[in-house]
């Protein structure tokens, strides 16, 4: 007699795949062939050094050849351009390093859903379809081609030239009535270094979209949520921890913005308080893109809490009535001692269970996650507070503290 054929869902239960937002795509395959990565996304140091130097080192050499390294006739020579050094020597390493962190922190995500029995048996095909759909989108060649087109069509020609570049003579461009004239270093910057940076940044936003889409598809499944689960999120308590994987990415955004502000403070006479609104907006935006996807579970958690309050409320009502009848209305047998009775402990346990349901969160988002993610954005900006105090006064205060 032949054994019954196993279904794809059975295979998923026996051998759940690693869930990775970064383990795929044309660039990943290219890095594999160049021996700058492996299937476990190791060799991160080699990738960081190669990509960062490809973007930054030619700028250093070309600026030196053109005499714009530290002096020259421009207001902002290369070595004094804080933003470009932070962008290529800090932000790019953080974005590349974040890939390894996200891969390691999220790879057991599918297994968590299965180990906690959150996915009903009849919904297993839908869950597997959501996983495969996320992998196909992550590996899409068309998506990365469109990102490159977006970088060159919008990122370089519009956003950088008109909104983010300094309005002053710099090592890479000299403003004129007809428009900015790029130096040789500026050409490398505009058509290679900057596109590398913008592509890596946009690819991260694409991955966040894949992540949000996957969570939305899973949230459409009738999950087996347990209102009395001690994580106060019906068993989804592992999800808030996944967002901590994005901390290096948020630090990269904070560092990028800090470099942009620093250039305007040092070279255009701006002050840090002028950017207060932009800093708040940056924090709110990054909290939204990292924590927002988790909110798709709010309707399911709200429904589970409402159902739990009704069911456990009914159970509690039945128990306390029987407890009242037994111990307060003379229903207990004369020979049954009150001291040591398990009824008291059961009443307390039931009360604790009901309290867990009552305090159940409406979304798998914790206060700790909000604070830690916001801090990750702000940490690179904090050193700019030093620009609000004269260096001699700062030195005096520091010496006063030390001595």
C-alpha positions as CSV (number, residue, x, y, z in Angstrom):
1,X,0.0,0.0,0.0
2,X,1.4,3.3,-1.0
3,X,1.9,6.0,1.6
4,X,-0.3,9.1,1.1
5,X,1.5,11.9,-0.8
6,X,2.6,14.8,1.3
7,X,1.1,18.1,0.6
8,X,3.1,21.4,0.3
9,X,1.6,22.4,3.7
10,X,3.0,19.2,5.3
11,X,6.4,20.1,4.0
12,X,6.0,23.6,5.4
13,X,5.3,22.2,8.8
14,X,8.2,19.7,8.7
15,X,10.8,22.1,7.3
16,X,9.7,25.8,7.6
17,X,11.8,28.0,5.4
18,X,14.0,30.9,6.7
19,X,12.2,34.2,6.1
20,X,14.6,36.8,4.7
21,X,13.9,40.2,3.2
22,X,17.5,40.4,1.9
23,X,18.4,36.9,0.7
24,X,17.7,37.4,-3.0
25,X,17.5,39.7,-6.0
26,X,19.9,40.4,-8.8
27,X,22.4,42.4,-6.7
28,X,22.6,39.6,-4.2
29,X,23.3,37.1,-7.0
30,X,26.0,39.5,-8.3
31,X,27.6,39.7,-4.9
32,X,27.6,35.9,-4.6
33,X,29.4,35.6,-7.9
34,X,31.9,38.2,-6.9
35,X,32.6,36.3,-3.7
36,X,31.5,39.3,-1.6
37,X,28.6,37.4,0.0
38,X,27.5,33.8,0.7
39,X,24.1,32.1,1.3
40,X,24.3,33.1,5.0
41,X,25.0,36.8,4.1
42,X,28.4,36.6,5.8
43,X,31.4,38.6,4.4
44,X,29.6,41.8,5.4
45,X,33.0,43.5,6.1
46,X,34.2,42.8,2.6
47,X,31.0,44.1,1.1
48,X,31.1,47.3,3.2
49,X,34.7,48.0,2.3
50,X,34.2,47.4,-1.4
51,X,31.0,49.4,-1.8
52,X,32.0,52.3,0.4
53,X,35.4,52.6,-1.3
54,X,33.9,52.3,-4.8
55,X,31.7,55.3,-3.9
56,X,34.2,57.4,-1.9
57,X,37.8,56.7,-2.9
58,X,37.6,57.9,-6.5
59,X,36.0,61.2,-5.3
60,X,39.0,61.7,-3.0
61,X,41.5,61.1,-5.8
62,X,39.7,63.2,-8.4
63,X,39.2,66.1,-6.0
64,X,42.9,66.0,-5.2
65,X,43.8,66.0,-8.9
66,X,41.6,69.1,-9.4
67,X,43.0,70.9,-6.4
68,X,39.7,70.8,-4.5
69,X,40.8,68.5,-1.7
70,X,41.2,71.0,1.2
71,X,41.5,74.4,-0.3
72,X,41.1,75.7,-3.8
73,X,38.6,78.3,-5.1
74,X,35.5,76.7,-3.8
75,X,33.6,77.4,-0.5
76,X,33.3,73.7,0.3
77,X,36.4,71.6,-0.6
78,X,36.1,67.8,-0.5
79,X,37.6,67.1,2.9
80,X,35.3,69.8,4.5
81,X,32.1,68.2,3.0
82,X,30.8,66.5,6.1
83,X,27.7,65.1,4.3
84,X,29.6,63.2,1.6
85,X,31.9,61.5,4.1
86,X,29.0,60.5,6.4
87,X,27.0,59.3,3.4
88,X,29.7,57.0,2.0
89,X,31.7,56.1,5.1
90,X,28.9,55.8,7.7
91,X,25.5,55.5,6.1
92,X,26.5,52.9,3.4
93,X,28.2,50.7,5.9
94,X,25.2,50.9,8.2
95,X,22.8,50.0,5.3
96,X,24.9,47.1,4.2
97,X,25.5,45.8,7.7
98,X,21.8,46.1,8.4
99,X,21.2,43.3,5.9
100,X,23.0,40.8,8.0
101,X,21.1,41.9,11.2
102,X,17.7,41.8,9.5
103,X,18.4,38.4,8.0
104,X,19.5,36.9,11.3
105,X,16.6,38.4,13.4
106,X,13.8,37.5,10.9
107,X,14.8,34.2,9.6
108,X,12.8,32.2,12.2
109,X,9.6,34.3,11.7
110,X,7.8,31.6,9.8
111,X,8.8,29.0,12.4
112,X,7.4,31.2,15.1
113,X,4.0,31.4,13.5
114,X,3.9,27.6,13.1
115,X,5.4,26.7,16.5
116,X,2.8,28.8,18.2
117,X,0.0,27.2,16.2
118,X,-1.2,30.6,15.1
119,X,-2.1,29.3,11.6
120,X,-5.1,27.0,11.4
121,X,-4.7,23.9,9.4
122,X,-7.1,24.9,6.7
123,X,-5.3,28.3,6.3
124,X,-1.9,26.7,5.8
125,X,-2.0,27.0,2.0
126,X,-2.8,30.7,2.2
127,X,0.1,31.2,4.7
128,X,2.5,29.3,2.3
129,X,1.2,31.4,-0.6
130,X,2.0,34.6,1.3
131,X,5.6,33.4,2.0
132,X,6.2,32.4,-1.6
133,X,4.7,35.7,-2.9
134,X,7.1,37.6,-0.6
135,X,10.0,35.7,-1.9
136,X,9.1,36.2,-5.5
137,X,8.7,39.9,-5.0
138,X,12.0,40.1,-3.1
139,X,13.8,38.3,-5.9
140,X,12.2,40.4,-8.7
141,X,14.7,41.5,-11.4
142,X,12.1,44.0,-12.7
143,X,11.8,45.7,-9.3
144,X,15.6,46.4,-9.1
145,X,15.7,47.6,-12.7
146,X,12.8,50.0,-11.9
147,X,14.8,51.2,-8.8
148,X,17.8,52.0,-11.0
149,X,15.6,53.9,-13.4
150,X,14.1,55.8,-10.5
151,X,17.5,56.7,-9.2
152,X,18.8,58.1,-12.5
153,X,15.5,59.6,-13.6
154,X,14.4,61.2,-10.3
155,X,16.9,60.8,-7.6
156,X,19.9,62.4,-9.4
157,X,18.4,64.7,-11.9
158,X,15.6,66.1,-9.7
159,X,15.9,65.5,-6.0
160,X,19.7,65.9,-5.6
161,X,20.2,68.7,-8.1
162,X,17.3,70.8,-6.9
163,X,16.6,69.9,-3.3
164,X,19.6,68.4,-1.4
165,X,22.8,69.8,-2.9
166,X,24.4,72.8,-1.4
167,X,23.7,76.2,-3.0
168,X,27.3,77.2,-2.9
169,X,30.5,76.5,-4.9
170,X,31.7,73.0,-3.9
171,X,34.3,70.4,-5.0
172,X,31.7,68.7,-7.2
173,X,29.8,71.6,-8.7
174,X,29.9,75.4,-9.3
175,X,26.5,77.2,-9.5
176,X,25.9,79.5,-12.5
177,X,23.1,81.3,-14.2
178,X,22.7,78.4,-16.7
179,X,22.8,75.8,-13.9
180,X,25.5,73.9,-12.0
181,X,28.7,72.9,-13.7
182,X,30.0,69.5,-12.5
183,X,33.7,68.9,-12.0
184,X,35.3,65.6,-12.9
185,X,34.8,64.5,-9.3
186,X,31.3,65.8,-9.5
187,X,30.6,63.6,-12.6
188,X,31.7,60.5,-10.7
189,X,29.7,61.6,-7.7
190,X,26.5,62.3,-9.7
191,X,26.5,59.3,-12.0
192,X,28.1,56.6,-9.9
193,X,28.6,57.3,-6.2
194,X,25.3,59.0,-5.6
195,X,23.3,56.4,-7.6
196,X,25.0,53.6,-5.6
197,X,23.9,55.2,-2.4
198,X,20.4,56.0,-3.6
199,X,19.9,52.5,-5.0
200,X,20.8,50.9,-1.6
201,X,18.5,53.3,0.2
202,X,15.5,52.7,-2.2
203,X,16.1,49.0,-2.1
204,X,15.6,49.1,1.7
205,X,12.3,50.9,1.2
206,X,11.3,48.2,-1.3
207,X,12.2,45.5,1.3
208,X,10.0,47.3,3.8
209,X,7.2,47.2,1.3
210,X,7.7,43.5,0.9
211,X,7.6,43.1,4.7
212,X,4.4,45.2,5.0
213,X,2.7,43.3,2.2
214,X,3.6,39.9,3.8
215,X,2.2,41.0,7.2
216,X,-1.0,42.3,5.6
217,X,-1.5,39.0,3.8
218,X,-1.0,37.0,7.0
219,X,-3.3,39.3,8.9
220,X,-6.1,38.3,6.5
221,X,-5.9,34.8,7.8
222,X,-8.2,33.8,10.7
223,X,-5.3,33.4,13.2
224,X,-5.6,31.2,16.3
225,X,-5.1,34.1,18.8
226,X,-5.3,33.3,22.5
227,X,-6.6,36.3,24.5
228,X,-5.0,35.0,27.8
229,X,-1.5,34.7,26.3
230,X,0.9,36.4,28.8
231,X,2.5,38.4,26.0
232,X,-0.7,40.5,25.9
233,X,-0.9,40.3,22.2
234,X,-2.7,36.9,21.8
235,X,0.6,35.1,20.9
236,X,2.0,37.7,18.5
237,X,4.5,39.0,21.1
238,X,7.4,37.9,18.9
239,X,6.5,40.5,16.2
240,X,7.5,43.7,18.1
241,X,11.0,42.2,18.6
242,X,11.5,41.9,14.8
243,X,11.5,45.7,14.3
244,X,14.7,46.0,16.4
245,X,16.4,44.5,13.4
246,X,15.9,47.8,11.6
247,X,17.8,49.8,14.2
248,X,21.0,50.0,12.0
249,X,18.8,51.2,9.1
250,X,17.2,53.9,11.3
251,X,20.7,55.0,12.5
252,X,21.7,55.3,8.9
253,X,18.8,57.7,8.3
254,X,19.7,59.7,11.3
255,X,23.4,59.9,10.3
256,X,22.4,60.9,6.7
257,X,20.2,63.7,8.0
258,X,22.9,64.8,10.5
259,X,25.4,65.1,7.7
260,X,23.0,67.2,5.7
261,X,22.4,69.5,8.6
262,X,26.1,69.7,9.5
263,X,26.9,71.0,6.0
264,X,24.4,73.7,6.3
265,X,25.5,74.7,9.8
266,X,29.2,74.8,8.9
267,X,29.0,76.3,5.4
268,X,25.8,78.2,5.1
269,X,25.5,79.6,8.7
270,X,22.3,77.7,9.6
271,X,21.6,76.7,13.2
272,X,20.3,73.4,14.6
273,X,17.0,74.7,16.0
274,X,16.0,75.7,12.4
275,X,15.7,71.9,11.6
276,X,13.6,71.0,14.6
277,X,10.5,70.4,12.5
278,X,12.4,68.3,10.0
279,X,13.9,66.2,12.8
280,X,10.5,65.5,14.3
281,X,9.1,64.6,10.9
282,X,12.0,62.2,10.2
283,X,11.4,60.4,13.5
284,X,7.6,60.1,12.9
285,X,8.2,58.9,9.4
286,X,10.7,56.2,10.3
287,X,8.5,55.0,13.2
288,X,5.6,54.8,10.7
289,X,7.5,52.7,8.1
290,X,8.9,50.3,10.7
291,X,6.0,50.0,13.2
292,X,3.2,50.8,10.8
293,X,3.1,47.3,9.2
294,X,2.4,45.7,12.5
295,X,-0.8,47.7,12.8
296,X,-2.4,45.4,10.2
297,X,-3.0,42.9,13.1
298,X,-5.0,45.5,15.1
299,X,-8.5,44.4,13.8
300,X,-7.7,40.7,14.7
301,X,-6.4,41.6,18.1
302,X,-9.4,43.9,18.8
303,X,-11.8,41.1,17.8
304,X,-9.9,38.5,19.9
305,X,-10.0,40.9,22.9
306,X,-13.7,41.5,22.5
307,X,-14.4,37.8,22.2
308,X,-12.1,37.0,25.1
309,X,-13.8,39.5,27.4
310,X,-17.2,38.1,26.6
311,X,-16.2,34.4,27.0
312,X,-14.1,34.8,30.1
313,X,-16.6,37.2,31.5
314,X,-19.3,34.6,31.1
315,X,-17.0,31.9,32.6
316,X,-16.1,34.2,35.5
317,X,-19.8,35.0,36.2
318,X,-20.6,31.3,36.3
319,X,-17.7,30.5,38.7
320,X,-18.3,33.4,41.1
321,X,-22.0,32.5,41.4
322,X,-21.1,29.0,42.3
323,X,-18.4,30.2,44.6
324,X,-20.9,32.6,46.3
325,X,-23.6,29.9,46.6
326,X,-21.1,27.4,48.1
327,X,-19.2,29.5,50.6
328,X,-21.5,32.4,51.4
329,X,-25.0,30.9,51.1
330,X,-24.4,27.7,53.0
331,X,-23.9,25.4,50.0
332,X,-20.6,23.9,51.2
333,X,-20.6,20.5,53.0
334,X,-20.2,20.8,56.7
335,X,-17.0,18.7,56.8
336,X,-15.2,20.7,53.9
337,X,-12.7,23.1,55.4
338,X,-12.5,26.6,54.0
339,X,-8.8,27.0,54.8
340,X,-6.8,25.3,52.1
341,X,-9.6,24.9,49.7
342,X,-8.6,25.0,46.0
343,X,-11.6,27.2,45.3
344,X,-9.9,30.3,46.5
345,X,-6.8,29.7,44.3
346,X,-9.0,28.9,41.3
347,X,-10.9,32.2,41.8
348,X,-7.6,34.1,41.9
349,X,-6.4,32.3,38.8
350,X,-9.6,33.1,36.9
351,X,-9.3,36.7,38.0
352,X,-5.7,36.9,36.7
353,X,-6.8,35.4,33.4
354,X,-9.5,37.9,33.0
355,X,-7.1,40.7,33.8
356,X,-4.7,39.5,31.1
357,X,-7.6,39.6,28.6
358,X,-8.7,43.1,29.8
359,X,-5.2,44.5,29.4
360,X,-4.6,42.8,26.0
361,X,-2.9,45.2,23.5
362,X,-4.8,46.3,20.5
363,X,-1.7,46.1,18.3
364,X,1.7,44.3,18.6
365,X,3.6,47.5,19.2
366,X,5.3,48.1,22.5
367,X,6.4,51.4,24.2
368,X,9.9,50.0,24.4
369,X,10.0,49.5,20.6
370,X,8.9,53.1,20.0
371,X,11.5,54.6,22.4
372,X,14.4,52.5,21.1
373,X,13.6,53.1,17.4
374,X,13.3,56.9,18.0
375,X,16.5,56.9,19.9
376,X,18.3,55.1,17.0
377,X,17.2,57.9,14.7
378,X,18.3,60.7,17.1
379,X,21.6,59.3,18.3
380,X,23.6,60.5,15.2
381,X,21.9,63.9,15.4
382,X,22.8,64.5,19.1
383,X,26.4,65.5,18.5
384,X,25.2,68.5,16.5
385,X,24.0,70.0,19.9
386,X,27.7,71.0,20.3
387,X,27.3,73.5,17.4
388,X,24.9,75.5,19.7
389,X,27.7,76.3,22.1
390,X,31.0,78.1,21.4
391,X,34.0,75.7,21.5
392,X,35.9,77.8,24.0
393,X,32.9,77.8,26.4
394,X,32.4,74.1,25.8
395,X,36.1,73.4,26.6
396,X,35.9,75.5,29.8
397,X,32.9,73.5,31.0
398,X,34.6,70.2,30.1
399,X,37.7,71.2,32.0
400,X,35.6,72.3,34.9
401,X,33.9,68.9,35.1
402,X,37.2,67.0,34.8
403,X,39.3,69.1,37.2
